[in-house]
Amino acid sequence: MKGKKKETPPVPPGWMTLAEHHAYLKEHGLYEPMLEAQRQREAEIERYQAELRQAETPVIEAVAKVGVEVERVWDLQSLNEPHPEVVQILLDHIQKPYRSEVLEDIGRALAVPGTRALWPTLVKLYKQATDRGAKEGLAVALREHGIKDRQLVDDVIPLIKDPRNGPSRLYLIDVLTRSRQPHAKQVLVELRDDPDLYKEIAVRLKRFEQSAKRRKKTRKKSS
């Protein structure tokens, strides 16, 4: 004989205050399971953060030795003055087998002031990167440099066309959309069926179309 099927608690009646909702959960034996699930989530987050802090400690200690103290590698993105020693440390460490999250933060930090001259090196590292985090972090750095120096768009085009660079190419779309070069937009048109890029490119091309319509409408009004 099959055991008695566990009853499903009734659906809460409409809007409730927090106290009423807690009372409802307690009435149906759901309050303690909710608290336990919450405790488990919080413990998992704390464990993840502790592991991440441990993983990035070598980078943090290395930059501290050259006079730059930060709590997280992520904070290095906020440097507003050139620090050649820090940049060299980042270049060394992004080629080491860190956790993906750490590599991404290192890559992002390579857009700080004083790194524009490293463009060829950043492009090379981006092409060589096999870790997804490193790839995305370096793509962010390339995007920041490419937006500031629009002459770099022709260097970005081969990178965004290469499917081996995967979804990280999404970060490079901004370089093309902000370029005034007609061929930059044409590249987006060519890539509109790319499996990694098609959604974002569709959004950008629609914006181009809407902007063109507004300009046309404005010209008609002024004529």
N, C-alpha and C positions, 0 to 999 in steps of 0.2 A: 504494500500500500504506500502510495506516495505521501510524502510529508505535506503538512499544511503550507500552502503558498503564502509567502510573506506579503502582507498588505502594503500597498503603496499609499503613503500619506496623502490626504487631500490637498488640492492646490490652494495656496494661501488666498484668502478673500481680498483681492484688490490691494490698494495702497495701505501700507502699515508704517507705524513709527518704528524706530530701531528696537525699542523696548518690546513692542508688540511682536515684532519679527522674532526676537530672541525667545519670547514666551511661546510662540508657535513652535519653534524648533525644539524647545524643551518638552513641550507637550507630546510631540511625536518622536522623541528619542533621537533627535538629529543634532542637538546642540553640542554635546561632547564630541561626536565624530567631526563636526565642523571645526571645533577648537583644535582637535588633534591634527586634522589636515592642515590647518593654518600653522601649527607649530612645526610640522614637517617641512612645509614650504619655506618658512623662515630659517630653519636649520640648514636646508639645502642651499639657500642663498648665502648664508654665512660661511658655509663650507666652500662654496664656489669662490667667494670673495677672498677667503684666506688662501686658497690654492693659487688664485691669480696674483695676489700680493707676493707670495713666495716666488712665483715664477718670474716676476718682473724685478725682483730685488737686485739682481746683478747689474741691470741697466741703471737703476736708481742710485746704487752705490758708485757706479762708474762715473756718472755725471756729477755726483756730489764731490768726488775727488778733484774735479776741475772748477769747483765753486758754484755749481748750480744745484740747489736742493729742491726737490719736488716730492710729493707724496705718492704720485702715480706717474707712470710713463705718459699717460694721456695729457698730463699738465704741461708737458714740454711743448705742446702746440701753442701755448700762450706766450712763449718767449717773444718779446718785441724788439730785441736787439740781437745782432749777430753774435754767435758763440761758436767759433770754428772748432774748438776742442769738443764741444757737445756734438756737433754735426759729425765729426770723425768717429766718435763713439757710436752714434746711431748707424752710420754706414757699416761699421764693423759688426754691430750686434744684429742688424737685420738679416745678416747672412748666417746667423746661428740658429740651432733648432729649438727656438722658444715655442711656447704655446701660440696658437694662431692669433688669439686676442692681443697678446703682447707684440707680436710682429706687426699687426695692423696699426697699433698705436705708434710704434716706432716709425713705420712708413708715413703715417699722417704727419708726424713731427718733422719730416724732411721737407716740409714746405715753409719752415720758419725763415726769418730774414737771414740773408747771407748764403742761401742755398741755390740761387738761380744759376750760378756758374756750374753747378753740378748737374745741370740738365742731361747731358749725354750719359753720365753715370746713372742717374735715376732711370732713364729710359732702358739702359742695359740691365739694371737690376730688376726692373718691371718685367722685361721679356724673360729673364731667367727664373723669376720666382715661381715656385711650384706650390707653395702654401697659399691657401685662399686668403687668409688674413693679410699676409705680406703683400699679395697681389693687390688687394683692395686698398690697403694703406698707401702703397706707392701710387696707385691710380689717383687717389685723392691729392697727393703731393703734385703729381703731374697736372691734374686739373687746375690746382691753384696757380701754378706757374704759367700754365697755358692761358688762363683767363687774364692774368696780369700782362703777359707778353704775347700779343696776338700774332706775332711773327712765328710762333711755335706751332701754329695750327697744322702746317704741312708735315711736321714731325708726328703729330698726334693721329693724323688720318690713317697711316699704315697700322698703327696700334689698335685703333678702333675697328679697322677692317679685319684684323686677324682673329678668327674665332677661337684660336688657342688661348687667347686672353680672357675668354669666358665672360661671366656677368660683371667682372670688374670694369669692363668697358662702359658700363652705365655711367660711371663717374666722369668719363671723358666726353660725354655728349655735350656738356655745358661749354666746352671749348669750341665746339663746332657751331652751336646755336648762337654764341656771342660773337662769332667771327663775322666780319663784313665781306669776306671772300665768297663770291657766288658758288664756287665749287665745294665749299664746306656744307652748304645746304644740300647740294646735289648728292654728297656722300650719305647724308641722312636718308634721302629718297632711295638710294641704292640699298641701304641696310634695313629698310622698313619691314622686310620679312625675316630678319635675323631672329632666331629663336630666343636669344638672350636680350635683345634690344627692342623688339617690335612694339611692345606696349608703350614704353617711354617715348620712342620715336614717333608713334602715332599721336601722342599728346603734344609733342613739340611741333610737329608738322601742322596740327590743327591750330596751334597758337600762331604760327606763321600765317596761315590762311586767314584767320580772324584779324590779325594785325594788318594784313594787306587790304582786307575789306574796309577796315576803319580808315586807313589812309586814303583809299579810293573815295570813300564817302565824304571825307573832309575836303578833298580836292574839288569834288563836285559842288560842295557848299560855297567854297571860296571863289569858284569861277563865275 
